[in-house]
Amino acid sequence: MSSIINTDSFAVNFLPPKKRLPIYKAWVKTLVKPLQVLYNTMFGTFKDGNTAPLWVTATAYAVGDQVQYEDKSVYECWVANTGELPTNTEYWFKIQDKFVGIEPRCKYNAQHLLFEWALNEWFGTTFVNVPGASDIYIDNFASGSNVFYVGLASVDSSEAVYANGEAFRFVQALNITNTGSEFDIYIPIAVANALTNEPPDTVPNISQNRENIIRQIADLYTYAGINYQVITY
């Protein structure tokens, strides 16, 4: 229960002193209890993060149980069940789009170690404060090289004039390409396979759906125009 707002205390203090009998206090506490639940959700787990366990098919869930699903959202059970997917609105309702709180997410950025920490926190893997030692790690050595082409052959290019006076020919940029990537994100194959229910991938391949799930997070903190690859190992 939040230490900032406590509806149980408010319920008692709200009553006139002469009306603070057990029956009245219990009644008012019941009326305002949903506000406490809403507050704890929005300013507790939403702010600091939700530690609900991962959903398991064979587990029997009771009303009020919370779980994380493969989409990294948090769901709460409102009808007791076993084996019903959290996305089934007849049994579950979503209370958070992201299990990581808004406060820690505000600290994420593209600095190497902090970026690695964010990815490992998000996907439930182990972060080690040594570059390249974490389960999910970033290799800043590009797997390719950047190349700028002005035409693919001399017949497609033009002269660049270096002299006084007005140039009579101009460089025309044709077939501009950028090969390679600025960094690579390496993710364990078992972690990648757990992201969706598709058939297992094999190193170094990763399915498009699984890669998109990783990029949905990585793209939030990668500067525009920076290319990177997602590679399994």
C-alpha positions as CSV (number, residue, x, y, z in Angstrom):
1,M,0.0,0.0,0.0
2,S,1.3,3.5,-0.9
3,S,2.8,5.5,1.9
4,I,1.8,8.8,0.3
5,I,-2.0,8.2,0.0
6,N,-3.7,5.8,2.4
7,T,-7.4,5.6,1.9
8,D,-7.9,3.6,5.1
9,S,-6.6,6.6,7.1
10,F,-8.5,9.0,5.0
11,A,-11.7,7.1,5.6
12,V,-11.3,7.4,9.3
13,N,-10.2,11.1,9.3
14,F,-13.1,11.9,6.9
15,L,-15.7,10.9,9.5
16,P,-16.7,13.3,12.2
17,P,-15.2,12.3,15.6
18,K,-18.6,11.2,16.9
19,K,-19.2,9.0,13.9
20,R,-15.9,7.0,14.1
21,L,-17.6,3.8,15.1
22,P,-16.3,0.5,13.7
23,I,-19.4,0.0,11.5
24,Y,-19.0,3.5,9.9
25,K,-15.3,3.2,9.5
26,A,-15.6,-0.2,7.8
27,W,-18.3,1.2,5.5
28,V,-16.3,4.2,4.4
29,K,-13.1,2.2,3.9
30,T,-15.1,-0.1,1.6
31,L,-16.3,2.8,-0.5
32,V,-12.9,4.4,-1.0
33,K,-10.9,1.1,-1.4
34,P,-11.0,1.2,-5.2
35,L,-9.3,4.5,-5.1
36,Q,-6.4,3.0,-3.2
37,V,-6.1,0.2,-5.8
38,L,-6.1,2.7,-8.6
39,Y,-3.5,4.9,-6.9
40,N,-1.2,2.0,-6.1
41,T,-1.4,0.8,-9.8
42,M,-0.8,4.2,-11.4
43,F,1.7,5.7,-8.9
44,G,3.2,2.5,-7.5
45,T,3.8,-0.2,-10.0
46,F,3.3,2.2,-13.0
47,K,5.9,4.5,-11.6
48,D,8.5,2.1,-10.1
49,G,7.8,-1.1,-12.1
50,N,5.8,-4.3,-11.7
51,T,7.4,-7.5,-10.4
52,A,4.6,-9.8,-11.3
53,P,5.8,-13.3,-12.4
54,L,5.6,-14.5,-16.0
55,W,2.4,-16.2,-17.0
56,V,2.5,-20.0,-16.9
57,T,0.0,-22.2,-18.7
58,A,-0.4,-24.8,-15.9
59,T,-0.8,-22.3,-13.0
60,A,-4.2,-21.8,-11.4
61,Y,-4.8,-18.1,-11.1
62,A,-7.2,-16.5,-8.6
63,V,-8.9,-13.2,-8.8
64,G,-6.5,-10.4,-8.3
65,D,-3.4,-12.3,-9.4
66,Q,-1.1,-10.3,-11.7
67,V,1.2,-11.7,-14.4
68,Q,3.6,-10.6,-17.1
69,Y,2.9,-11.9,-20.6
70,E,5.2,-12.3,-23.6
71,D,4.3,-8.8,-24.8
72,K,5.9,-7.4,-21.6
73,S,2.5,-6.1,-20.4
74,V,1.0,-6.7,-17.0
75,Y,-2.4,-8.4,-16.7
76,E,-4.6,-8.9,-13.7
77,C,-7.0,-11.9,-13.3
78,W,-10.6,-11.0,-12.8
79,V,-12.1,-14.5,-13.3
80,A,-10.3,-17.5,-11.8
81,N,-8.8,-19.7,-14.5
82,T,-6.1,-22.1,-15.6
83,G,-4.5,-21.9,-19.0
84,E,-6.4,-18.9,-20.3
85,L,-4.2,-16.5,-22.2
86,P,-3.8,-13.1,-20.5
87,T,-5.0,-11.5,-23.7
88,N,-8.4,-13.2,-23.2
89,T,-10.5,-10.3,-21.9
90,E,-13.1,-12.7,-20.4
91,Y,-10.5,-13.7,-17.7
92,W,-7.9,-10.9,-17.7
93,F,-7.6,-7.2,-18.1
94,K,-4.4,-5.2,-18.9
95,I,-3.2,-2.9,-16.2
96,Q,0.1,-1.8,-17.6
97,D,1.5,-1.7,-21.2
98,K,5.1,-2.1,-19.9
99,F,6.2,-3.9,-16.7
100,V,9.2,-1.6,-16.3
101,G,8.2,1.5,-14.5
102,I,8.2,5.0,-16.0
103,E,10.8,6.2,-13.6
104,P,13.6,3.7,-14.6
105,R,12.6,4.1,-18.3
106,C,13.2,7.9,-18.0
107,K,16.9,7.0,-17.3
108,Y,17.4,4.9,-20.4
109,N,19.6,6.2,-23.1
110,A,21.9,5.0,-25.9
111,Q,25.1,5.1,-23.9
112,H,26.8,1.7,-24.2
113,L,26.5,0.2,-20.7
114,L,23.2,1.9,-19.9
115,F,21.7,0.7,-23.1
116,E,22.9,-2.9,-22.4
117,W,21.4,-2.6,-18.8
118,A,18.1,-1.4,-20.2
119,L,17.9,-4.3,-22.7
120,N,18.8,-6.9,-20.1
121,E,16.3,-5.5,-17.6
122,W,13.5,-5.4,-20.2
123,F,14.1,-9.0,-21.5
124,G,14.8,-10.5,-18.1
125,T,18.4,-11.4,-18.7
126,T,21.6,-10.7,-16.7
127,F,23.5,-7.4,-16.9
128,V,27.2,-7.3,-16.1
129,N,29.1,-4.0,-15.7
130,V,31.7,-5.1,-18.2
131,P,31.2,-4.4,-21.9
132,G,30.3,-7.5,-23.8
133,A,29.8,-9.6,-20.6
134,S,26.1,-9.3,-20.3
135,D,23.6,-11.9,-21.6
136,I,22.4,-9.2,-24.1
137,Y,25.4,-7.2,-25.2
138,I,26.3,-4.6,-27.7
139,D,29.3,-4.7,-30.0
140,N,30.2,-1.3,-31.2
141,F,32.6,-2.6,-33.9
142,A,30.5,-2.4,-37.0
143,S,30.2,-5.6,-39.0
144,G,30.5,-3.6,-42.2
145,S,31.8,-0.3,-43.3
146,N,30.1,3.0,-44.4
147,V,30.5,3.7,-48.0
148,F,29.4,6.9,-49.9
149,Y,29.0,6.5,-53.6
150,V,28.7,9.3,-56.2
151,G,27.7,7.2,-59.1
152,L,28.7,3.6,-59.5
153,A,31.0,4.3,-62.4
154,S,32.8,7.3,-64.0
155,V,30.1,7.7,-66.6
156,D,27.6,8.3,-63.9
157,S,29.7,10.9,-62.1
158,S,30.8,14.4,-62.8
159,E,33.8,16.6,-62.1
160,A,34.1,18.8,-59.0
161,V,35.7,22.1,-60.0
162,Y,38.3,23.7,-57.7
163,A,39.1,27.1,-59.2
164,N,37.9,30.6,-59.4
165,G,34.9,31.4,-61.4
166,E,31.6,29.6,-61.7
167,A,31.6,25.8,-62.0
168,F,30.1,24.5,-65.2
169,R,29.8,20.9,-63.9
170,F,28.3,19.6,-60.7
171,V,28.5,16.5,-58.6
172,Q,25.3,14.6,-58.9
173,A,24.7,12.1,-56.0
174,L,23.5,8.9,-57.6
175,N,22.9,5.5,-55.9
176,I,23.8,6.7,-52.5
177,T,24.1,3.8,-50.1
178,N,25.1,3.0,-46.6
179,T,26.4,-0.5,-46.1
180,G,27.0,-2.1,-42.7
181,S,25.8,-1.1,-39.3
182,E,27.1,1.2,-36.5
183,F,26.6,-1.5,-33.8
184,D,25.2,-5.0,-33.3
185,I,22.9,-6.2,-30.5
186,Y,23.6,-9.8,-29.5
187,I,20.9,-11.8,-27.8
188,P,20.9,-15.4,-26.6
189,I,19.0,-17.7,-29.0
190,A,16.9,-19.1,-26.1
191,V,15.8,-15.6,-25.1
192,A,14.9,-14.8,-28.7
193,N,12.9,-18.0,-29.0
194,A,10.9,-17.3,-25.9
195,L,9.6,-14.0,-27.3
196,T,6.9,-15.6,-29.5
197,N,5.4,-19.0,-30.1
198,E,6.9,-19.4,-33.5
199,P,9.2,-22.4,-34.4
200,P,12.6,-22.1,-32.8
201,D,15.3,-20.1,-34.6
202,T,18.9,-21.2,-35.2
203,V,22.0,-19.1,-34.7
204,P,22.6,-16.5,-36.1
205,N,19.1,-16.2,-37.6
206,I,16.2,-14.6,-35.9
207,S,12.6,-14.4,-37.1
208,Q,11.3,-11.0,-38.2
209,N,8.6,-11.0,-35.5
210,R,11.2,-11.6,-32.7
211,E,13.5,-9.0,-34.1
212,N,10.7,-6.5,-34.3
213,I,9.9,-7.1,-30.6
214,I,13.5,-6.3,-29.7
215,R,13.6,-3.3,-32.0
216,Q,10.4,-1.9,-30.5
217,I,12.5,-1.3,-27.4
218,A,15.9,-0.6,-28.9
219,D,14.5,1.9,-31.4
220,L,13.2,4.1,-28.6
221,Y,16.8,4.9,-27.5
222,T,18.7,4.7,-30.8
223,Y,19.4,8.0,-32.5
224,A,17.7,8.5,-35.8
225,G,19.7,7.4,-38.8
226,I,21.8,4.9,-36.8
227,N,21.8,1.4,-38.3
228,Y,22.2,-1.7,-36.2
229,Q,21.7,-5.4,-36.5
230,V,20.1,-7.9,-34.1
231,I,22.1,-11.1,-34.0
232,T,21.5,-14.3,-31.9
233,Y,24.2,-16.4,-30.4
